[in-house]
Amino acid sequence: MEHENLYGRLHTWPKNRPVPEGAQVLPVRVNGRCFRCAGRRKALLPHGQSYCLDCLMIGRVSSLDCFLTIPEANDFAQLRQMRWQGQLTERQQEASAALLENLKAGRDQLLFAVTGAGKTEMLFPILDWALDQRMRIAFVAPRVDVVLELAPRIQAAFEVTMQVLYGDQVAPYQYSQLVLATTHQLMRFYRAFDLVIIDEVDAFPYRGNKTLERAIQQAKKEQGRLLWMTATASPAMLRAVKKQKLILVSLPARFHGGPLPNLQVVYAPNWSKRLPGKIEKRLRQWLKEQKPFFVFVPKVADLERVCQHVQRALGNEGKGETVHAKDPNRLGKVAKMRAGDFDFLVTTTILERGVTLSNLQVLILGADDPTFTREALVQMAGRVGRDKNHSDGDVLAVVSGPSRRVKAAQKEIRLVNERAERRHR
């Protein structure tokens, strides 16, 4: 094993194998808890041995193993870092400067920015400075779709060693200064990062997941800094700001200055059996105007039936597919949609964030279903109008009756747009 591949890494190692020179040995369980994930559940093996059930999804670790690590050495070649030549808007520059000032002062912070604000580009000056300081950085998100959307943009912007880590990848691990990963992958690190950036902190499966919260704390260095990012801040995060545990940097305006589209409510209690006529008409209009669209549904069981409804409404002229979290072809379907091979995707909440398509329109069927949280509805609306050349669009929310969550999402979008308008004056 390459010596550097143990820097800041929590590497599973059989106890019966010689330990590489310079490696530190850590136990797999401490006080009955897994050292990697802090879980207590375990499955028995022969001869009284056992393995952890709580972090089995990232690889088995048993009582026959130990963990190896080498303290992070920040052993990086000095490269010319930023290739990005783009320009931030005045409001983006203000937010970016505040983020950099807080990082230099060693403060944990929260970037609370509307979906479509251009958060990634606002981070480029921060990343440039941190990389120049030879910091090791983790940029993580809860969902692989978000990670794969970010990867080419960051790789194009910086001349730096970077690795993308997620569950189904086949590329071997290589030591790098910048790690772009799903949050689960941080369970494989120990005191590795000077800066951890966590995008979409309100998203499943990170939201409320104590195991992933612990993984982030354990993956950063003791003096490492955290930067949380969200478009829908939770009450807990806002309380942390109030208690001055986090410094708040907010940006309620989209990068192009246009508003976040609000939900247009359509009442149709029988949408699962037949789409309302006004919805079918709108779908045909989108197809005629060559506007791609997402159709969100509450459950996987709704996908095929709704896809048939959409095809029928389009006179079988449009081309589309269904997408859900366990679809093995999910990423390929999104790529085809981006390439223009599909006119629409019928999807669960898996595509509520992390996917940017020009001139996209959105239809939410069963928007009053408990599956769709206020945050999810705001994120779905945020898929629309992200392109400066197509800064508006439709977000249709089909409901069976009045819904508190839908009203709460509409209220939040109104408030965000009002705050953006006030700042613009």
C-alpha positions as CSV (number, residue, x, y, z in Angstrom):
1,M,0.0,0.0,0.0
2,E,1.2,3.5,-0.9
3,H,2.2,5.3,2.3
4,E,0.3,8.5,1.4
5,N,-2.9,6.6,0.9
6,L,-3.1,6.2,4.7
7,Y,-2.8,10.0,5.3
8,G,-6.0,10.9,7.2
9,R,-7.6,7.7,6.2
10,L,-9.5,5.2,8.3
11,H,-8.4,2.0,6.5
12,T,-9.7,-1.4,7.5
13,W,-6.8,-3.9,8.0
14,P,-6.7,-7.6,9.1
15,K,-5.1,-8.0,12.5
16,N,-3.1,-11.0,11.3
17,R,-1.3,-9.0,8.7
18,P,1.9,-7.0,9.4
19,V,1.3,-3.3,10.0
20,P,3.0,-1.0,7.5
21,E,5.8,1.1,9.0
22,G,4.6,4.4,10.4
23,A,0.9,3.5,10.5
24,Q,-1.1,4.1,13.6
25,V,-3.4,1.3,14.8
26,L,-6.9,2.2,16.0
27,P,-9.5,-0.3,17.5
28,V,-12.6,-1.2,15.6
29,R,-14.8,-0.9,18.7
30,V,-14.6,1.4,21.7
31,N,-17.0,1.0,24.7
32,G,-19.2,-1.3,22.6
33,R,-19.5,1.1,19.7
34,C,-18.0,0.9,16.2
35,F,-15.1,3.4,16.0
36,R,-16.0,4.2,12.4
37,C,-19.7,4.9,12.8
38,A,-20.4,4.7,16.6
39,G,-23.1,2.1,15.9
40,R,-23.9,-0.7,18.4
41,R,-25.5,-3.2,16.1
42,K,-23.4,-6.2,15.2
43,A,-23.7,-9.6,13.6
44,L,-22.0,-12.7,15.0
45,L,-19.2,-14.6,13.2
46,P,-17.8,-18.0,14.2
47,H,-15.6,-18.3,17.3
48,G,-17.2,-15.3,19.1
49,Q,-16.2,-12.8,16.5
50,S,-18.6,-10.1,15.0
51,Y,-18.9,-7.3,12.5
52,C,-20.7,-3.9,12.5
53,L,-24.1,-3.8,10.9
54,D,-24.5,0.0,11.0
55,C,-21.8,0.9,8.5
56,L,-21.9,-2.3,6.4
57,M,-22.9,-0.3,3.3
58,I,-19.3,1.1,3.0
59,G,-17.5,-2.2,3.7
60,R,-17.5,-4.8,6.4
61,V,-15.3,-4.2,9.5
62,S,-15.1,-7.0,12.1
63,S,-13.4,-7.8,15.3
64,L,-10.8,-9.6,13.2
65,D,-9.7,-6.2,11.9
66,C,-8.2,-3.0,13.1
67,F,-8.1,0.5,11.5
68,L,-4.9,2.0,10.2
69,T,-4.2,5.7,9.7
70,I,-1.2,8.1,9.3
71,P,-1.7,11.7,10.5
72,E,-2.5,14.0,7.6
73,A,0.7,15.4,6.2
74,N,-0.7,17.9,3.7
75,D,1.9,16.6,1.3
76,F,0.8,18.4,-1.8
77,A,2.7,19.7,-4.8
78,Q,2.5,23.5,-5.3
79,L,0.3,24.0,-8.4
80,R,-1.2,27.1,-10.1
81,Q,-4.6,26.6,-8.6
82,M,-7.6,28.4,-10.2
83,R,-8.3,28.2,-13.9
84,W,-11.8,29.7,-13.6
85,Q,-12.0,33.1,-15.3
86,G,-15.7,33.8,-14.6
87,Q,-17.1,36.9,-12.9
88,L,-19.2,37.0,-9.8
89,T,-22.1,39.4,-9.4
90,E,-21.8,42.2,-6.9
91,R,-23.9,40.3,-4.4
92,Q,-22.1,37.0,-5.0
93,Q,-18.8,38.9,-4.4
94,E,-20.0,40.3,-1.1
95,A,-21.1,36.8,0.1
96,S,-17.8,35.2,-1.2
97,A,-15.7,37.8,0.6
98,A,-17.5,37.2,3.8
99,L,-17.0,33.5,3.5
100,L,-13.3,33.9,3.0
101,E,-13.0,36.3,5.9
102,N,-14.7,33.9,8.2
103,L,-12.5,31.0,7.0
104,K,-9.3,33.0,7.6
105,A,-10.6,33.9,11.1
106,G,-11.2,30.2,11.8
107,R,-14.9,30.3,12.1
108,D,-17.5,27.7,11.3
109,Q,-20.2,29.2,9.0
110,L,-23.5,28.7,7.3
111,L,-24.1,29.8,3.7
112,F,-27.9,30.2,3.4
113,A,-28.5,31.0,-0.2
114,V,-31.6,30.6,-2.5
115,T,-31.5,27.7,-4.9
116,G,-30.0,29.1,-8.1
117,A,-27.8,31.7,-6.3
118,G,-24.6,30.3,-7.7
119,K,-23.2,28.8,-4.5
120,T,-20.6,26.7,-6.3
121,E,-19.0,29.7,-8.1
122,M,-19.1,31.8,-4.9
123,L,-16.9,29.1,-3.3
124,F,-14.1,29.3,-6.0
125,P,-12.2,32.2,-4.2
126,I,-12.4,30.3,-0.9
127,L,-11.2,27.1,-2.5
128,D,-8.4,29.0,-4.3
129,W,-7.1,30.5,-1.1
130,A,-7.4,27.3,0.9
131,L,-5.6,25.2,-1.7
132,D,-2.9,27.8,-1.9
133,Q,-2.5,27.4,1.9
134,R,-2.0,23.7,1.3
135,M,-5.1,22.8,3.1
136,R,-6.8,19.5,2.5
137,I,-10.4,20.0,1.6
138,A,-13.5,17.8,1.5
139,F,-16.5,19.0,-0.5
140,V,-19.4,16.7,0.3
141,A,-23.1,16.3,-0.5
142,P,-25.7,13.7,0.6
143,R,-26.6,12.5,-2.9
144,V,-24.4,11.1,-5.6
145,D,-26.3,13.1,-8.3
146,V,-25.2,16.3,-6.7
147,V,-21.6,15.1,-6.4
148,L,-21.5,14.1,-10.1
149,E,-23.0,17.4,-11.1
150,L,-20.3,19.3,-9.2
151,A,-17.3,17.2,-10.2
152,P,-16.7,18.5,-13.8
153,R,-17.3,22.1,-12.8
154,I,-14.7,22.0,-10.0
155,Q,-12.2,19.9,-12.0
156,A,-12.4,22.5,-14.8
157,A,-11.9,25.4,-12.4
158,F,-8.9,24.2,-10.5
159,E,-5.5,22.6,-11.3
160,V,-5.4,20.3,-8.3
161,T,-5.3,16.7,-7.3
162,M,-8.9,15.7,-6.8
163,Q,-10.8,12.5,-6.3
164,V,-14.5,11.8,-6.5
165,L,-15.7,9.3,-4.0
166,Y,-19.2,7.6,-3.9
167,G,-20.6,4.1,-3.3
168,D,-20.7,2.6,-6.8
169,Q,-17.4,3.9,-8.2
170,V,-14.8,1.4,-9.3
171,A,-11.7,3.7,-9.4
172,P,-9.2,2.9,-6.6
173,Y,-8.6,5.4,-3.9
174,Q,-5.7,7.9,-4.4
175,Y,-4.4,10.5,-2.1
176,S,-5.6,14.0,-3.2
177,Q,-5.7,17.5,-1.8
178,L,-9.4,17.9,-2.8
179,V,-12.0,15.2,-2.1
180,L,-15.4,15.5,-3.6
181,A,-17.7,12.9,-2.1
182,T,-21.0,11.8,-0.7
183,T,-21.2,12.3,3.0
184,H,-21.1,8.6,3.7
185,Q,-17.6,8.5,2.4
186,L,-16.3,10.6,5.2
187,M,-16.6,7.6,7.5
188,R,-13.5,6.4,5.8
189,F,-11.4,9.4,7.0
190,Y,-9.9,10.4,10.4
191,R,-8.7,13.9,11.2
192,A,-7.9,14.4,7.5
193,F,-9.4,17.8,6.5
194,D,-8.6,21.4,7.3
195,L,-11.9,22.4,5.6
196,V,-15.1,20.5,5.1
197,I,-17.8,22.0,2.9
198,I,-21.2,20.3,3.3
199,D,-23.7,21.1,0.5
200,E,-27.4,20.4,0.7
201,V,-27.4,19.9,4.5
202,D,-31.2,19.7,4.6
203,A,-31.3,16.8,2.1
204,F,-31.9,13.1,2.8
205,P,-30.0,11.0,3.9
206,Y,-27.9,13.6,5.8
207,R,-30.8,15.5,7.5
208,G,-31.2,14.2,11.1
209,N,-28.6,11.4,10.6
210,K,-26.4,11.3,13.7
211,T,-24.0,8.8,12.1
212,L,-23.2,11.2,9.2
213,E,-23.0,14.2,11.5
214,R,-20.4,12.3,13.6
215,A,-18.6,11.2,10.4
216,I,-18.1,14.9,9.4
217,Q,-16.8,15.8,12.9
218,Q,-14.4,12.8,12.9
219,A,-13.1,13.4,9.3
220,K,-12.0,17.0,9.9
221,K,-8.9,17.9,11.9
222,E,-9.5,19.1,15.5
223,Q,-8.8,22.6,14.4
224,G,-10.5,22.1,11.0
225,R,-13.3,24.4,9.9
226,L,-16.9,23.6,8.6
227,L,-18.9,25.4,5.9
228,W,-22.5,24.3,5.7
229,M,-24.6,25.3,2.7
230,T,-28.4,25.1,2.2
231,A,-31.2,26.8,0.4
232,T,-33.7,25.8,3.2
233,A,-32.1,26.2,6.6
234,S,-33.5,24.1,9.4
235,P,-34.6,25.6,12.7
236,A,-31.6,23.7,14.4
237,M,-29.1,25.5,12.1
238,L,-30.7,28.9,12.7
239,R,-30.6,28.2,16.4
240,A,-26.9,27.5,16.0
241,V,-26.5,30.9,14.3
242,K,-28.4,32.6,17.1
243,K,-26.1,31.0,19.7
244,Q,-23.1,32.2,17.6
245,K,-21.9,28.6,17.0
246,L,-22.2,29.4,13.3
247,I,-21.6,32.6,11.4
248,L,-24.4,33.3,8.9
249,V,-23.8,34.4,5.4
250,S,-27.0,34.8,3.4
251,L,-27.9,35.5,-0.2
252,P,-31.6,35.4,-1.1
253,A,-31.1,36.5,-4.7
254,R,-30.5,34.2,-7.7
255,F,-27.3,35.0,-9.6
256,H,-29.2,36.4,-12.6
257,G,-31.4,38.6,-10.4
258,G,-34.7,36.9,-11.3
259,P,-37.1,35.6,-8.7
260,L,-37.5,32.0,-7.6
261,P,-40.7,30.7,-9.4
262,N,-43.5,30.0,-7.0
263,L,-45.9,27.0,-7.0
264,Q,-49.0,27.4,-9.1
265,V,-51.6,25.2,-7.4
266,V,-54.1,23.1,-9.4
267,Y,-56.8,21.1,-7.6
268,A,-57.3,17.5,-9.0
269,P,-58.1,14.8,-6.5
270,N,-58.0,12.1,-9.2
271,W,-54.7,12.9,-10.8
272,S,-53.4,9.3,-10.3
273,K,-56.2,8.1,-12.6
274,R,-56.2,10.9,-15.1
275,L,-54.3,14.1,-15.6
276,P,-56.4,17.2,-15.5
277,G,-57.1,18.7,-19.0
278,K,-55.3,22.0,-18.2
279,I,-52.2,20.0,-17.2
280,E,-52.3,17.9,-20.4
281,K,-52.6,21.1,-22.3
282,R,-49.6,22.6,-20.5
283,L,-47.5,19.5,-21.2
284,R,-48.3,19.7,-24.9
285,Q,-47.3,23.4,-24.9
286,W,-44.0,22.6,-23.2
287,L,-43.3,19.9,-25.8
288,K,-44.2,22.2,-28.7
289,E,-41.9,25.0,-27.3
290,Q,-39.1,22.4,-26.8
291,K,-39.0,23.0,-23.0
292,P,-37.8,19.9,-21.1
293,F,-39.7,19.1,-17.9
294,F,-39.7,17.0,-14.8
295,V,-42.8,15.3,-13.4
296,F,-42.4,14.6,-9.7
297,V,-44.5,11.9,-8.1
298,P,-44.8,10.9,-4.4
299,K,-44.0,7.1,-4.7
300,V,-42.1,4.7,-6.9
301,A,-45.4,2.9,-7.5
302,D,-46.7,6.0,-9.3
303,L,-44.0,6.2,-11.8
304,E,-45.0,3.9,-14.6
305,R,-48.7,4.8,-14.5
306,V,-48.0,8.5,-14.6
307,C,-45.4,8.1,-17.4
308,Q,-48.2,6.4,-19.4
309,H,-50.5,9.4,-18.6
310,V,-47.9,11.8,-19.8
311,Q,-47.2,9.9,-23.0
312,R,-50.9,9.8,-23.7
313,A,-51.3,13.5,-23.1
314,L,-48.4,14.2,-25.6
315,G,-50.0,11.9,-28.2
316,N,-47.0,9.6,-27.9
317,E,-44.8,12.3,-29.5
318,G,-42.6,13.1,-26.6
319,K,-39.8,10.8,-25.3
320,G,-39.3,10.3,-21.6
321,E,-38.4,7.8,-18.9
322,T,-38.9,7.1,-15.2
323,V,-36.2,7.6,-12.5
324,H,-36.0,6.7,-8.9
325,A,-33.2,6.2,-6.3
326,K,-32.6,2.5,-6.9
327,D,-32.8,2.7,-10.7
328,P,-29.4,1.4,-11.9
329,N,-29.6,3.5,-15.0
330,R,-30.5,6.7,-13.2
331,L,-27.4,8.6,-13.9
332,G,-27.4,7.6,-17.6
333,K,-31.0,8.8,-17.9
334,V,-30.2,12.2,-16.4
335,A,-27.3,12.4,-18.8
336,K,-29.6,11.7,-21.8
337,M,-32.0,14.3,-20.6
338,R,-29.2,16.8,-20.4
339,A,-28.1,15.8,-23.9
340,G,-31.6,16.4,-25.3
341,D,-32.4,12.8,-25.9
342,F,-35.4,12.9,-23.5
343,D,-38.2,15.5,-23.4
344,F,-39.2,14.6,-19.8
345,L,-38.4,12.5,-16.8
346,V,-41.0,11.2,-14.4
347,T,-39.2,11.1,-11.0
348,T,-39.4,10.7,-7.3
349,T,-37.7,13.3,-5.0
350,I,-34.3,11.9,-6.1
351,L,-34.0,14.7,-8.7
352,E,-35.3,17.5,-6.4
353,R,-31.8,18.9,-6.2
354,G,-28.4,18.7,-7.8
355,V,-29.6,18.7,-11.4
356,T,-29.4,21.8,-13.6
357,L,-31.1,21.9,-17.0
358,S,-31.7,24.9,-19.2
359,N,-35.3,26.1,-19.6
360,L,-36.6,23.2,-17.4
361,Q,-40.3,23.2,-16.3
362,V,-41.7,21.3,-13.3
363,L,-44.9,19.5,-12.6
364,I,-45.5,18.1,-9.1
365,L,-48.3,15.6,-8.8
366,G,-49.7,15.0,-5.4
367,A,-47.8,18.0,-4.0
368,D,-49.9,17.6,-0.8
369,D,-48.6,14.1,-0.2
370,P,-46.6,13.7,3.1
371,T,-43.6,12.5,1.0
372,F,-43.1,16.1,-0.2
373,T,-41.7,18.3,2.6
374,R,-41.7,22.0,2.5
375,E,-38.0,21.9,1.8
376,A,-38.5,19.4,-1.1
377,L,-41.2,21.6,-2.7
378,V,-38.9,24.6,-2.5
379,Q,-36.1,22.6,-4.1
380,M,-38.3,21.4,-6.9
381,A,-39.3,24.9,-7.6
382,G,-35.6,25.7,-7.7
383,R,-35.0,23.5,-10.7
384,V,-36.8,26.1,-12.8
385,G,-35.4,29.4,-14.0
386,R,-31.7,28.6,-13.3
387,D,-30.4,29.8,-16.6
388,K,-29.9,33.6,-17.1
389,N,-31.3,33.2,-20.6
390,H,-34.4,31.4,-19.3
391,S,-34.8,32.9,-15.8
392,D,-38.5,32.0,-15.4
393,G,-40.8,29.1,-16.0
394,D,-43.7,27.0,-14.6
395,V,-43.9,25.1,-11.4
396,L,-47.3,23.4,-11.3
397,A,-48.4,21.8,-8.0
398,V,-51.3,19.4,-8.4
399,V,-53.1,18.7,-5.0
400,S,-56.2,17.0,-3.8
401,G,-57.1,19.8,-1.4
402,P,-55.6,22.6,0.8
403,S,-52.1,21.7,2.1
404,R,-50.1,23.3,4.9
405,R,-46.8,22.2,3.4
406,V,-47.7,23.6,0.0
407,K,-48.7,26.9,1.6
408,A,-45.5,26.9,3.7
409,A,-43.4,26.4,0.6
410,Q,-45.2,29.2,-1.2
411,K,-44.7,31.5,1.8
412,E,-41.0,30.7,2.0
413,I,-40.6,31.4,-1.8
414,R,-42.4,34.7,-1.4
415,L,-40.3,35.7,1.6
416,V,-37.1,34.8,-0.3
417,N,-38.1,36.9,-3.3
418,E,-39.1,39.8,-1.0
419,R,-35.7,39.7,0.8
420,A,-33.9,39.6,-2.6
421,E,-36.0,42.6,-3.8
422,R,-35.2,44.6,-0.7
423,R,-31.5,44.0,-1.1
424,H,-31.6,45.0,-4.7
425,R,-33.1,48.4,-3.9
